[in-house]
Amino acid sequence: MAKRIFVLEDDQGISEIVEMVLESEGYQVSCFSNVASFNAALSAPPADLYLLDIMLPDGNGLEVRKSLSQNELTSKQPVLVMSAHTNSPEDINWPGPQYFIAKPFDIAELTERIASLIKD
């Protein structure tokens, strides 16, 4: 069964590229352009990974990450945060570079990072 990835990204172009690339890697991808639609789609079973932009029209990816970590259903799932506004996870008090990718990102780096976070 394909691993599931939820992508929260408000830039349609980035979202479409990420979706296309990840689907070509064999993942099942669901994309959301805002926090409200993302939250409405959260259900059991959880996604295998959450890929979150930080700056969103109706919220903040870091707040979404906090919410995911406090939810019993999603608290153990990896979260990869992406941002065009900082190049360093330390700037946002993020737990480590393996969970952060700066935009614009290299597609190979993105797929490698996701593969390392989603282990069978």
C-alpha positions in Angstrom: 0.0 0.0 0.0 1.3 3.5 -0.9 2.5 5.7 1.8 0.2 8.8 2.3 1.5 12.3 2.4 -0.6 15.4 3.2 0.8 18.6 1.7 -0.2 22.0 3.1 1.0 24.6 0.5 -0.9 27.7 -0.6 1.2 28.3 -3.8 -0.6 26.3 -6.5 2.5 25.9 -8.7 4.6 24.5 -5.8 1.8 22.3 -4.7 1.3 20.8 -8.2 5.0 20.1 -8.7 5.3 18.5 -5.3 2.2 16.4 -5.9 3.5 15.3 -9.4 7.0 14.4 -8.1 5.8 12.6 -5.0 3.2 10.6 -7.0 5.9 9.6 -9.5 7.8 8.3 -6.4 4.8 6.1 -5.6 3.3 8.1 -2.8 -0.4 8.8 -2.4 -0.6 12.6 -2.1 -3.4 14.9 -0.9 -2.8 18.7 -1.3 -4.4 21.5 0.7 -4.1 25.2 0.1 -5.2 26.4 3.5 -5.4 25.3 7.2 -9.1 24.9 7.2 -9.3 22.3 4.4 -6.2 20.5 5.8 -7.8 20.2 9.3 -11.1 19.1 7.7 -9.3 16.2 6.0 -7.5 14.9 9.1 -8.9 11.4 9.8 -7.9 7.9 10.8 -5.6 6.5 9.7 -3.2 9.4 9.8 -1.0 10.3 6.8 2.5 8.8 6.9 4.1 12.3 6.6 2.9 15.9 6.7 4.6 18.5 4.5 3.8 22.0 5.7 4.5 25.4 4.4 4.9 28.0 7.2 3.2 31.1 5.7 -0.4 30.3 4.9 -3.5 32.5 4.2 -5.4 31.4 7.2 -2.8 30.3 9.7 0.8 29.2 10.2 2.4 25.8 9.5 4.2 25.9 12.8 0.8 26.2 14.6 -0.5 23.3 12.5 2.6 21.3 13.5 1.9 22.0 17.2 -1.7 20.8 16.7 -0.5 17.6 15.0 1.9 16.9 17.8 -0.9 17.3 20.4 -3.3 15.0 18.6 -3.0 11.4 19.7 -3.8 10.2 16.1 -1.0 12.3 14.5 1.6 12.9 17.2 4.0 10.2 16.1 3.9 11.0 12.4 6.9 12.9 10.9 6.4 16.5 9.8 8.6 18.3 7.3 8.3 22.1 7.3 9.2 24.2 4.2 9.7 27.9 4.1 10.8 30.6 1.7 11.3 33.1 4.5 14.2 31.4 6.3 17.1 29.1 5.4 17.6 27.8 8.8 15.6 25.6 11.1 17.2 27.4 14.1 15.5 30.7 12.9 12.1 29.1 13.7 13.2 27.0 16.7 12.7 23.9 14.7 13.9 20.5 16.1 16.4 19.8 13.4 17.5 20.1 9.8 16.1 16.8 8.8 12.6 18.2 9.4 13.1 21.4 7.5 13.7 22.4 3.9 14.2 25.9 2.5 12.3 27.0 -0.6 13.2 27.0 -3.4 14.3 23.4 -2.8 16.0 20.8 -5.0 13.5 18.1 -6.0 16.0 15.3 -5.3 16.7 16.7 -1.8 13.0 16.8 -1.1 12.3 13.2 -2.2 15.4 12.0 -0.3 14.4 13.8 2.9 10.8 12.4 2.7 12.1 8.9 2.0 14.4 9.1 5.1 11.5 10.2 7.3 9.0 7.6 6.0 10.6 4.3 6.8 8.8 1.0 6.5 
